[in-house]
Amino acid sequence: MSHHDVGLAVVVQRFVGAGTAGVLFTANPVTGTRTETVIDASPGPGLAVVSGAVNPDHFVLDTATAWVLLRAPGGPEPGRKPSLSNAQLSRLTSSGDAVQSLFGCPQDVEWLIDASGKLWLTQSRPITTLYPLEDPLSSDPTAMASEADGTRVYLCGTLLQGLTRPITPLGLSVLGGMRNGKGTWKYFNPGLRMYVDLTPALRSRFGRRYLLRFLPLVDGRSASVIPVLLADPRFRVIRRSRKFPSKPKPADKNPADKAAGRGPGTTAGLRRMLALLRALLRAAFRPEAELRRAKAFGKRLEAELALPSPATALQRLDYAERSMDRMVDGLIQATLPAPVVGYIMLAGA
């Protein structure tokens, strides 16, 4: 039969008799932990497991060591022998890890062990329900240069502000443009949310004190985790950490920055600090007047953002970007004093 005469191809596969079968996840699909392997197994063909017809034996293992972290027997028979031995669990974990390395992402693998004890992997596909992770190496090649295992701690800054839903890529771009890109904190945006990398702060004496004092004022739930992280040896203090200085130091500025008043220590920088201090005092002793001042700034801002027509989309985008660069300082000075005073009072209370 000529291949050119047929319109449908049929794959004929050899049937393998299963002594034990099941599914394997190279990351924990319930907790999202990437360092755990989850295995469900039951005697007989795997169809019973994947269809939910049986209650399978459930195993959770540490992928690196194949150490069994959880062993939950399935089936109705009390005292039934587990469907997998420790050696078989270890072999499955190693095979799953190899499949994950091959495809480059966490995998959902179907497998079986035949009557002779040979392991067969019958299907593999990506796990699509895991929360996406950002790779620090993608934007900072030196991010993990001095770290033993690459474990990092991220805090969701948008959730901290009460933003529970994803932010659009345009919104993330705007937020990224407003922050200090040369500052200590590094930001990543997995899942269309803005995260800040707390790892350098945890490895710095100054950073530890900063987190212990600051986070309880902002979010008690996040703050309750910090003492546990401080006791974790993976986040021990690293002397002279370049990522989070032991003491805050002003960044070096070039002559052009100093002339424009952007450098710390310049006359303009001092004026800006004095203006902020006056605003803090106003917010503390004349809160109604400070609120009126902030609202007046909002009206001026709205008027300045009106671009005369006609204007193309590219002109509007360019105007918005230049406006943001020009107005962020004023926006901060108009809106920051009142919340800062509120937090100071909260800390005092």
N, C-alpha and C positions, 0 to 999 in steps of 0.2 A: 504493500500500500504506500503510495507516494505521500510525503508530508504535505505536498501542495494540494492534495485532494481532500484534506480534512479541515473542518472548521472548529473543532473542539478538542483540546488535549486533556487526557485523563492521567493523573499520577497514580501509579500502582505501587503501594508501599508494602514492605514485609511486615506482617503482624508479629509483634513481640509479646509473648505471654508474660503478664505481670504477676510477680509474687507480692510485691508491695509497690504502691504508686502514690503520687500526690503532687503538691505544688510547693515551690520555694520562692521566697522573695529575698532579694539581696539587700533590701533595706526594710526596716520595720514599717509596714504600711499604716499602722495605727498611730504610732508615736512620731514617725518621720525620721527615726534614728538611722543614719546611714551606716553605722558601724555594727549593726545587728543583722543576722540572717534569720528569717522566720520560715519554718518548715511545717506543713500539714501533711500527714501520711496516714494511710489505711491499707490493710491487706486487700489484695485483689486489684482490679483495673482502676485507673485513675479517674474514670468517668464518675464514679460514685463520690469522689472527693470534690471535683470541680462543679458537679451539679448540686451539691448539698444534700445528697441522699443519705450520707452517713455523717456521724460526728467524729472527725478524724483526731488522731493524736496530734498534739500541738507542741512545737518546740521553738524556743528562741535561743539563739547562740551568739556569742561574741565572734564576729567574723574573723578577726585576726588570730584568735587562739582556738576557735572551735569549742570554747568552754560553754557548757549548757547553762544558760541563765534561767530558763523556765522549761518545765516538763509537765504538760497537762494531758493525762491520758483521756482518750475518747472512747466511744462505744458504750453500750449498756452493761457489759459484763464486768462486774467488780473483780479486781485483781488480774485483769487480762494483761498478758505480756506485751510490752511496747512493740510497735511495729518496726522500729529502727533501733539498732544498737548504737553505742557511742562511736564505734569505728565507722559505721555507715553515715551517721550524722556528720562526722568530721569530713568524710569524703564528699558528701553532698555540699557542705559549706564551701569546701575548696573549689569544687566544680562551679558552683554558683558565682564565686568571686572571679574565677577565670572568665566566665561568660560576661560578667559585668565589665571586666577589663577589655574584653574583645569588642563589645558594642559601645563602651564609653559612657554608660549611664545605668542606673539601677534597673534590674530585670525581674520580671515575673516568669518563672521557669516551670514547665511541667516535666515530670521525670517518672521513671519507673525502674525497679530492680527486678530482673528476671529470676527464674528458678535457680540458675547457676550462680547468682550473686552479682551479675554484671550490671553496672549502672548505665542507663540510657537516658539521654536528654531529648525529649520529643518535641519541645516547643519553647521558644523564648520571645518575649516582647517587653517593651519598656513599661515601667510602672508610671502611669500618667497622673496619679493622684497626689504625689509628693509635692510639698511646697518647694518652689524653685530656690536654689542657692546661688549666691553670687561668688565667683572665684576672685579673691583679692589679687591673685597673680595677674589677672587679666588687665588690671589698671596700675598695678604697682609691682614690678618684677622683684623688688627687694622685700616684699611684705612678710615673707616667711623665712628670710635668710637666716635669722638667728633663733628660730623656734624649733623645738624638738619634734613636735608632731603636727604642727599646723592648726591645732585647736584654737578657735577664736570665739569671742563673745560679741554678739550684736544686740543693740537695743533699737526697737522700732520707734523712731522719733515721731512719725506721723500718728501712730496709735497713742503716744504720749500726749499729743495735742488733741486727742479725741477724734481723729480721722480714722474711722474703722474701715472705710472702703478704699479700694485702690485709687491712685491718682493717675491722671492721664499722663502720657509721655511729655506733653507740652507743659503740664503743671510741674512735673519733676524737673524739667529743664529750667523753668523759672526759679524754682526753689534752689536749684544748684547754682544758678547765677547770682542769687542773693547772698549766699553764704561765702565765708572766707575760704577760698580754695587752697590758700597756702597755710592755713592754720593747722593745729595739732590734729583735729578730728578728721577721720576719713569716712566717707559716706558711700553706701551701695544701695541699689534699688531693685532687689529681687521681688517678684510679685507685684511690681508697680507700687511699692511702698519705700519710704526712705529710712534706711537703717544707718546708725552710727556705730563704728567699730570701737568697742570699749576695751579691747585687749591691751593697747598700749597704756591706758590709764590704770588698769589692774596691775600692770607690771612696774608701776612707778609709785614711789612713796607719796609724792605730792598728788598723783592721780587718785590713789586710794583714799586719801583724806578728802579730796574734792568730791568723790562719789558718795562717801559716807555722809557728808554734810549736805550735799545738794539734792540728791535723789529723793530722800524722805520728804522734802518740801514739794516735790513735783508729783511723785507717784509712789505711794507706799508699797504697792505690790512689787514693783521693780526693785525698790530699795531693799525689800526683805530677802532678795536673792543675793545681794552683794556680799554679805558676810560669808555665805557658803562659798562663793567664788574666791574670796580672799584667802580662804583656808585651803583651796585646791592647789596642790603643788605645781600644776601645769601653768598657773598664773602667778608664780612667785616673782618677787621683785628682781628685775634685771638692772644691775648697776649701769648708770649712764645710758639709760635707754634713749635712743635717738628719736623714738616715735612720740614720747610724751616726756618733756623735760622735767627734772626734779623740781625746778622752779620756773614759773612763766617768764620767758625772756622776750623782749621786743624784737621783732624781725628787723633785719638790716634793710634800710631803704636807700635807694639811689638818690642822687642830688635832685633829679626831676621831681621825685615823690616829695622830698623835703620842701622843695620850693612851692609845691602845690598844697602843702600843709597836710599831707597824708601820713607822714612818718611820726611815730611816737616821739615825744620830746620837742616837737616843733611848736611854735607859737599857736598855730591853728589847732594842733592837737590838744594843747592845753586849754584853748578857748572852748573846744568841743566838750572836754571833760568838765569844765566849769559850768557850761550850759546844762549838761546832763545833771550835775549836782544840784543846780538851782531848780530844775524840773522835779527832781526827787523831793526836795524840800516843799515845793508847791503841792505835789501830790499828797504829802504827809499832812500839811497844815491847811491847804485850801483845795481839797479834792474836787469840789464842784467847779472851781475855776480851771483846774487842770483838765477836767472832762470837756469843758467848753472849748479850751484851747485845742484839744485833740480833734474835736468835731470841726472846728474851723479849718484845721489843716486838711482834714478830709475833703472839705468843700473846695479848697484851693487845689488839692491834688486832682479832684475830678475835673476842674476847669482846665488844668494844664494838660490833661490827658486827651483833650478834644483836639484831634488833628483836623485842620481845615480840609474840606473837600474841594476838588476831587483828589483822591489818593489811591494808588494801586495797593494790592495786598502786600507787595514787597516793601513799599514805603511805610505802610502801617506797621509791619513787623519791625522794620528798622527803627521807627520812631518809638515803638514800645520798648525795644531793647535799650535804646539810649535813654529813655525816660527812667527805666528801672535803675540804670547806673547812676543817674543824677538824683533820684528821689529817695533811695534806700536810707541814706543817713538821716534825712529829715523825717522819714516815716518812723524810724527807730526812736528818734528823740521825741516824737509826738506821742507814740503809743507805749513805749517801754517803761517810763517812770512809774506809772500807777501800778502795774502788776509787780514791778520790782519792790516797791514799797510794801505792797500787800504780802509778798513772800518774806520780806524782812520782819514785818510785824508777826507773821505766822511763826517764824523762827524764834522771835523773842517770846511769843506766848508759849 
